[in-house]
Amino acid sequence: MELIRGCRNQTELRQVRKFLSSFRVLWPEAQEFAFSYDLLVSLSLSSAIGIPDCLIAAMALNRKMRLYTFNVKHFQAVPGLNPVQPYSRA
């Protein structure tokens, strides 16, 4: 959704939608929303993590998936997550 939100015009929107169509979309489950709430309560005062990042972290942890992100700093506060930057940006 962040990619869609970043589109500035219909051409960019079409390009992003075409790009995203090659990926499988994982939607959050009810227990992941509850888990993300718990993460927010426990981490919001001590870290810069926000609501969307808590949901992403909860989904990754619940599904035992590795999280690749350029926002490693925010996710490092989540116990057991171990986020990885996918590659070095130039």
C-alpha atoms as an extended CHARMM CRD file, in Angstrom:
* protein
*
        90  EXT
         1         1  MET       CA              0.0000000000        0.0000000000        0.0000000000  PROA      1               0.0000000000
         2         2  GLU       CA              2.9390000000        2.3240000000        0.5930000000  PROA      2               0.0000000000
         3         3  LEU       CA              3.9420000000        1.9130000000       -3.0440000000  PROA      3               0.0000000000
         4         4  ILE       CA              0.4140000000        2.7750000000       -4.1820000000  PROA      4               0.0000000000
         5         5  ARG       CA              0.3380000000        5.7820000000       -1.8500000000  PROA      5               0.0000000000
         6         6  GLY       CA              3.5960000000        7.0440000000       -3.3550000000  PROA      6               0.0000000000
         7         7  CYS       CA              2.2180000000        7.2000000000       -6.9090000000  PROA      7               0.0000000000
         8         8  ARG       CA              1.9540000000       10.6980000000       -8.3140000000  PROA      8               0.0000000000
         9         9  ASN       CA             -0.1480000000        9.9490000000      -11.4030000000  PROA      9               0.0000000000
        10        10  GLN       CA             -2.0540000000        7.2420000000      -13.3000000000  PROA      10              0.0000000000
        11        11  THR       CA              1.0540000000        6.1290000000      -15.2190000000  PROA      11              0.0000000000
        12        12  GLU       CA              2.9770000000        5.4390000000      -12.0090000000  PROA      12              0.0000000000
        13        13  LEU       CA             -0.0650000000        3.7260000000      -10.5120000000  PROA      13              0.0000000000
        14        14  ARG       CA             -0.3000000000        1.3740000000      -13.5100000000  PROA      14              0.0000000000
        15        15  GLN       CA              3.4290000000        0.6140000000      -13.2920000000  PROA      15              0.0000000000
        16        16  VAL       CA              3.2620000000       -0.1670000000       -9.5890000000  PROA      16              0.0000000000
        17        17  ARG       CA              0.1840000000       -2.3530000000       -9.9900000000  PROA      17              0.0000000000
        18        18  LYS       CA              1.8630000000       -4.2900000000      -12.8030000000  PROA      18              0.0000000000
        19        19  PHE       CA              4.9970000000       -4.7420000000      -10.6620000000  PROA      19              0.0000000000
        20        20  LEU       CA              2.9860000000       -5.8840000000       -7.6360000000  PROA      20              0.0000000000
        21        21  SER       CA              0.9640000000       -8.3860000000       -9.6630000000  PROA      21              0.0000000000
        22        22  SER       CA              4.0070000000      -10.6720000000       -9.7810000000  PROA      22              0.0000000000
        23        23  PHE       CA              3.9630000000      -11.0590000000       -5.9700000000  PROA      23              0.0000000000
        24        24  ARG       CA              1.6870000000      -13.0000000000       -3.6680000000  PROA      24              0.0000000000
        25        25  VAL       CA             -0.1020000000      -10.6660000000       -1.2510000000  PROA      25              0.0000000000
        26        26  LEU       CA             -0.2980000000      -11.7730000000        2.3780000000  PROA      26              0.0000000000
        27        27  TRP       CA             -3.1840000000      -10.2500000000        4.3100000000  PROA      27              0.0000000000
        28        28  PRO       CA             -3.0930000000       -9.9470000000        8.1120000000  PROA      28              0.0000000000
        29        29  GLU       CA             -5.0710000000      -12.3790000000       10.2100000000  PROA      29              0.0000000000
        30        30  ALA       CA             -7.0570000000      -11.4310000000       13.3200000000  PROA      30              0.0000000000
        31        31  GLN       CA             -4.4590000000      -12.6880000000       15.8080000000  PROA      31              0.0000000000
        32        32  GLU       CA             -1.7740000000      -10.6700000000       13.9950000000  PROA      32              0.0000000000
        33        33  PHE       CA             -3.7550000000       -7.4800000000       14.6020000000  PROA      33              0.0000000000
        34        34  ALA       CA             -3.9050000000       -8.3610000000       18.2950000000  PROA      34              0.0000000000
        35        35  PHE       CA             -0.1890000000       -9.1760000000       18.3510000000  PROA      35              0.0000000000
        36        36  SER       CA              0.6230000000       -5.8720000000       16.6170000000  PROA      36              0.0000000000
        37        37  TYR       CA             -1.3460000000       -4.0290000000       19.3000000000  PROA      37              0.0000000000
        38        38  ASP       CA              0.7190000000       -5.7690000000       21.9890000000  PROA      38              0.0000000000
        39        39  LEU       CA              3.9310000000       -4.8200000000       20.1720000000  PROA      39              0.0000000000
        40        40  LEU       CA              2.8090000000       -1.1950000000       19.9370000000  PROA      40              0.0000000000
        41        41  VAL       CA              1.9710000000       -1.0510000000       23.6490000000  PROA      41              0.0000000000
        42        42  SER       CA              5.3150000000       -2.5600000000       24.6480000000  PROA      42              0.0000000000
        43        43  LEU       CA              7.5460000000       -0.6570000000       22.1830000000  PROA      43              0.0000000000
        44        44  SER       CA              5.9680000000        2.6950000000       21.3380000000  PROA      44              0.0000000000
        45        45  LEU       CA              7.5250000000        4.6480000000       24.2060000000  PROA      45              0.0000000000
        46        46  SER       CA             11.0090000000        3.1790000000       23.8250000000  PROA      46              0.0000000000
        47        47  SER       CA             11.3680000000        3.0990000000       20.0250000000  PROA      47              0.0000000000
        48        48  ALA       CA             10.3090000000        4.8730000000       16.8490000000  PROA      48              0.0000000000
        49        49  ILE       CA              8.1470000000        1.9750000000       15.6790000000  PROA      49              0.0000000000
        50        50  GLY       CA              4.6890000000        2.9270000000       14.4400000000  PROA      50              0.0000000000
        51        51  ILE       CA              1.3820000000        1.1890000000       13.8680000000  PROA      51              0.0000000000
        52        52  PRO       CA              2.0360000000       -0.1420000000       10.3260000000  PROA      52              0.0000000000
        53        53  ASP       CA              5.4950000000       -1.4040000000       11.3330000000  PROA      53              0.0000000000
        54        54  CYS       CA              4.0210000000       -3.2360000000       14.3280000000  PROA      54              0.0000000000
        55        55  LEU       CA              1.5720000000       -5.0000000000       12.0220000000  PROA      55              0.0000000000
        56        56  ILE       CA              4.3550000000       -5.9410000000        9.5940000000  PROA      56              0.0000000000
        57        57  ALA       CA              6.4900000000       -7.2360000000       12.4710000000  PROA      57              0.0000000000
        58        58  ALA       CA              3.5910000000       -9.2340000000       13.9200000000  PROA      58              0.0000000000
        59        59  MET       CA              2.9130000000      -10.8590000000       10.5620000000  PROA      59              0.0000000000
        60        60  ALA       CA              6.5680000000      -11.7560000000       10.0180000000  PROA      60              0.0000000000
        61        61  LEU       CA              6.9340000000      -13.2150000000       13.5060000000  PROA      61              0.0000000000
        62        62  ASN       CA              3.6350000000      -15.1000000000       13.4180000000  PROA      62              0.0000000000
        63        63  ARG       CA              4.4650000000      -16.6420000000       10.0360000000  PROA      63              0.0000000000
        64        64  LYS       CA              8.1280000000      -17.2550000000       10.9290000000  PROA      64              0.0000000000
        65        65  MET       CA              9.2400000000      -15.2180000000        7.9230000000  PROA      65              0.0000000000
        66        66  ARG       CA             12.3640000000      -13.1260000000        7.4900000000  PROA      66              0.0000000000
        67        67  LEU       CA             11.7020000000       -9.3900000000        7.1510000000  PROA      67              0.0000000000
        68        68  TYR       CA             13.6870000000       -7.5370000000        4.4850000000  PROA      68              0.0000000000
        69        69  THR       CA             13.4740000000       -3.7690000000        4.8460000000  PROA      69              0.0000000000
        70        70  PHE       CA             15.4250000000       -0.5600000000        4.4090000000  PROA      70              0.0000000000
        71        71  ASN       CA             13.9030000000        0.5530000000        7.7120000000  PROA      71              0.0000000000
        72        72  VAL       CA             15.9790000000       -1.8170000000        9.8440000000  PROA      72              0.0000000000
        73        73  LYS       CA             16.3110000000        0.7820000000       12.6120000000  PROA      73              0.0000000000
        74        74  HSD       CA             12.6020000000        0.7620000000       13.4880000000  PROA      74              0.0000000000
        75        75  PHE       CA             12.2950000000       -3.0190000000       13.4470000000  PROA      75              0.0000000000
        76        76  GLN       CA             15.3900000000       -3.7360000000       15.5560000000  PROA      76              0.0000000000
        77        77  ALA       CA             13.3520000000       -2.9850000000       18.6690000000  PROA      77              0.0000000000
        78        78  VAL       CA             11.0890000000       -5.9870000000       18.0400000000  PROA      78              0.0000000000
        79        79  PRO       CA             12.2810000000       -9.0260000000       20.0270000000  PROA      79              0.0000000000
        80        80  GLY       CA             13.0080000000      -12.0560000000       17.8580000000  PROA      80              0.0000000000
        81        81  LEU       CA             12.5130000000      -10.3140000000       14.5140000000  PROA      81              0.0000000000
        82        82  ASN       CA             16.0860000000       -9.7690000000       13.2090000000  PROA      82              0.0000000000
        83        83  PRO       CA             15.2860000000       -7.5570000000       10.1740000000  PROA      83              0.0000000000
        84        84  VAL       CA             17.6670000000       -7.5840000000        7.2030000000  PROA      84              0.0000000000
        85        85  GLN       CA             18.4510000000       -4.8540000000        4.6830000000  PROA      85              0.0000000000
        86        86  PRO       CA             18.0500000000       -6.5680000000        1.2800000000  PROA      86              0.0000000000
        87        87  TYR       CA             20.9690000000       -4.7560000000       -0.3630000000  PROA      87              0.0000000000
        88        88  SER       CA             23.0790000000       -1.6570000000        0.0650000000  PROA      88              0.0000000000
        89        89  ARG       CA             21.6840000000        1.4460000000       -1.5480000000  PROA      89              0.0000000000
        90        90  ALA       CA             24.0650000000        3.5850000000       -3.5850000000  PROA      90              0.0000000000
